[in-house]
Amino acid sequence: MPVVLKEKTVSLTAIIEPSEGKFVAYCPELDLATEGETTEIAFDALIEMAIDYAEQYMEEIELFSKAPNRASHLPFVQAIIEQKEKVKELFT
């Protein structure tokens, strides 16, 4: 029987909710949250924050990859770094 290995896809979640006249955007996979005046601004800020976080994670990978609250972030961080110009597409 032939075996086909499918490439594992990584996707991130963006939860955007209204809060006190603004919108809060949250990514549970990376435990990141930000806000904006509109849903689009909040989402764009979340993307920027995810890129910044991924860059910081890679700079301190020895520390972050061993931290209990951050070790599970590594596959997401790697996907963000690899697809920096298309991070928006990682969000479902």
JOJOWO-V68193 format. One record per pair of residues at least 24 apart in sequence whose ideal C-beta (glycine too) atoms are under 6 Angstrom apart, sorted by sequence separation. I is the first residue (numbers start at 1). J is the second residue. If there is no record, write none. Layout:
I,J / I,J
//
This chain:
16,42 / 54,80 / 54,81 / 14,43 / 50,80 / 14,46 / 51,87 / 47,87 / 47,88 / 30,73 / 30,76 / 29,76 / 10,75 / 10,76 / 10,79 / 14,91 / 12,90 / 11,90 / 12,91 / 11,92
//
